[in-house]
Amino acid sequence: QVHLVESGGGLVQAGGSLRLSCAASGRTGSSYAMGWFRQAPGKEREFVAAISWSGDRAFYADSVKGRFTISRDNAKNTVYLQMNSLKPEDTAIYYCAAARGTVVAPPAVNDMDYWGKGTLVTVSS
């Protein structure tokens, strides 16, 4: 079992930046790919970014490419999402997720094995 806790959400003006963190605990000795997903009010949960266990591969949704960066520090069992040039349409609850093994393509929601409870990001115009 892997326990994930997100932090770093909040209210920011359009054009601003936030950095989300996701701390993992539990059976973190195995190799897990990590991902960020988000869910806006009235919408389905969608993929944002993912990173392989070693960090050598990363994937992004088209809507965040060039603005968001995913990274991880395996020594700290933590994954990050640096979000720059935020837009009002980025407003959502952001969820951290883990999948056993590696990723070779942007994962779907159903590909992930563990989820955090989410952190709210609100971007004002």
Secondary structure in CASP SS format (residue, H / E / C, confidence):
PFRMAT SS
TARGET T0000
AUTHOR 0000-0000-0000
METHOD secondary structure of the structure
MODEL  1
Q C 1.00
V E 1.00
H E 1.00
L E 1.00
V E 1.00
E E 1.00
S E 1.00
G C 1.00
G C 1.00
G E 1.00
L E 1.00
V E 1.00
Q E 1.00
A C 1.00
G C 1.00
G C 1.00
S C 1.00
L E 1.00
R E 1.00
L E 1.00
S E 1.00
C E 1.00
A E 1.00
A E 1.00
S E 1.00
G E 1.00
R C 1.00
T C 1.00
G C 1.00
S C 1.00
S C 1.00
Y E 1.00
A E 1.00
M E 1.00
G E 1.00
W E 1.00
F E 1.00
R E 1.00
Q E 1.00
A C 1.00
P C 1.00
G C 1.00
K C 1.00
E C 1.00
R C 1.00
E E 1.00
F E 1.00
V E 1.00
A E 1.00
A E 1.00
I E 1.00
S C 1.00
W C 1.00
S C 1.00
G C 1.00
D C 1.00
R C 1.00
A E 1.00
F E 1.00
Y E 1.00
A C 1.00
D C 1.00
S C 1.00
V C 1.00
K C 1.00
G C 1.00
R C 1.00
F E 1.00
T E 1.00
I E 1.00
S E 1.00
R E 1.00
D E 1.00
N C 1.00
A C 1.00
K C 1.00
N C 1.00
T E 1.00
V E 1.00
Y E 1.00
L E 1.00
Q E 1.00
M E 1.00
N C 1.00
S C 1.00
L C 1.00
K C 1.00
P H 1.00
E H 1.00
D H 1.00
T C 1.00
A E 1.00
I E 1.00
Y E 1.00
Y E 1.00
C E 1.00
A E 1.00
A E 1.00
A E 1.00
R E 1.00
G C 1.00
T C 1.00
V C 1.00
V C 1.00
A C 1.00
P C 1.00
P C 1.00
A C 1.00
V H 1.00
N H 1.00
D H 1.00
M C 1.00
D C 1.00
Y E 1.00
W E 1.00
G C 1.00
K C 1.00
G C 1.00
T E 1.00
L E 1.00
V E 1.00
T E 1.00
V E 1.00
S E 1.00
S C 1.00
END
